[in-house]
Amino acid sequence: MNYNLENNDELKKVRRFTPDYNKGLSENEVNQRLDEGLFNDENTVPTKTIPQIITSNLCTFFNILNFSLAVIIIIIGEYKNILFMGVVLCNLFIGVIQEIRSKLTIDKLSIIASTKADVIRNGIRTKISIEQIVLDDILIFESGYQVVTDSIIIKGSCDVNESFVTGESDAIYKKEGDLLLAGSFIVSGKCTAKAERVGKYNYVSKISSGAKYIKKINSEIMRTLNKIVKIISFFIIPVGIIIALNQFNIDENTFEKAIVQSIAAIITIIPEGLMLLSSTVLAVGVVRLAKYKVLVQELYCIETLARVDTLCLDKTGTLTEGSMEVIDTVILNENYREIMEPAISSIVNSL
């Protein structure tokens, strides 16, 4: 497997240190790396903050329209006629709670569990936090330790469990010159290694950032509902004016009563029930998926999943038992039919 990442091209331009494994980096060299920003900080894409989640769910055209009507009702003091906001608040509550729940779960996703690492600096072995590790630091790994940054073994050997990173269930023997991936565990042995990549350059950072990546969802349902509300809004003002004029022309009506009745008529035009029904149905889908330990980041992601007809999965490294069976063969090119069977026979014989 190729563990080189595109953004590692930046590291090629950095002057590398080759410290003695008994002495490690000097204080000046560590400070230089910190000034260059080449330390083991967390560089995965952050999830939305709770205020951002609340704001994104609150500041929709549908909510703004309903809140504007509610403000008018409050101003004239007819509080009993504001019950229509119950639908709006329920819809808002469902979306916010779901996203916050997902955010809290995603924020816990971390392949690196260790908080400390053994390093050698100025000839002294010491423990430091993993955020303080800099490029070319000399690290000590023993049985039971977790590899906290991509490192090259410069002395010793060990058996490494990389299942968290690559999916390989069997321990892998690593010797001098081999790469240790951040997130893997030392099963046995002891080695001294040099930090080869740190922070965003680590192979594991690419995995974490993929899980936490914020991407605007492409929902046909949400887009259609918003389009309906926007189209209706163009008719609300003229229709509202006409309704209000008719209400003012009724002799028995007071100003406040005319406004309340006008807003009541306008609210019937807004598809509030449709919005709430859509959120409720999607929320039920989220609950059902949760039973199968599926995490839904946003409510309308359910629709995206519903449109999937092919799901491709890759679990590299786990198919190592040799228990696979050939069910059928499909000839894509008839010119190779004669050599297919001998080729398969050779593969089976070798395995």
Secondary structure, DSSP 8 states (H G I E B T S, - for coil): -----GGGGGGGGS------TTT-B-HHHHHHHHHHT-B----S-----HHHHHHHHHSSHHHHHHHHHHHHHHHTT-GGGGTTHHHHHHHHHHHHHHHHHHHHHHHT--S----EEEEEETTEEEEEEGGG-BTT-EEEEETT-B--S-EEEEEEEEEEE-TTTT---S-EEE-TT-EE-TT-EEEEEEEEEEE---GGGSHHHHHHHHHH-------HHHHHHHHHHHHHHHHHHHHHHHHHHHHHTSTT--HHHHHHHHHHHHHTTS-HHHHHHHHHHHHHHHHHHHTTT---SSTTHHHHHHT--------TT---S----------S-GGGHHHHHHHHHHHHHH-
